[in-house]
Amino acid sequence: MDEDLDLLFDPDEIGEKVTFEGKEIIAIKSSEEFNKKYEGKNNDRYSEAGIYHGGITLSMKKEVFPGDVYINSTVNLNDESYEVIDIEDKGNTIRLSLISNYK
């Protein structure tokens, strides 16, 4: 199982180096996954007519996830500010749903 995770998060495969909350980690970013999850859901706080703007999912190994990130908190990813709208514990990984923070 750990070998599968190592392969998945390999920067030569799907993973990429990102700076998350000031630390360089290997993560998987996906706007497609975000759009699939939230398509058609209308929440005026985050969207206009059910379309989310600047949303991504960010998956990382649980071992690199900082414990002080919560839903509705603001995080820094590659020097850009995002709001956390969901956190999913996937066993050995954590998946965050993030939207651009235009403030």
C-alpha positions, 0 to 999 in steps of 0.5 A, a space after each residue: 500500500 505504501 509503495 502505491 502511495 509513493 508511486 502516486 505521489 512521485 513528482 515524475 508520475 502524478 504528484 507535484 512539488 507545492 508549497 503548502 503553509 510554508 512547507 514544500 510537500 508533494 501533493 496532487 492538485 486537481 481542478 477536474 476532481 473539484 468540479 466533478 464534486 461540486 458541479 451543480 451545487 449552488 452555494 452563494 457563499 462560494 459560487 454563482 449559479 452553481 459554478 465555483 471559481 478557482 476551486 481545486 482539490 489538493 491531496 497529500 499524504 496524511 503524514 505531511 498534513 498540518 494539524 491546524 487546518 480546518 474547514 473555513 480556514 485560510 491556507 497558503 498554496 504556492 503563495 496564493 490564498 485559498 479557503 478550505 471548504 472540505 477536508 476528507 480523510 481517505 485513510 493514508 491521505 487527506 483531500 482538501 477542497 479549496 477555493 480561491 480567496 479573493 480578499 
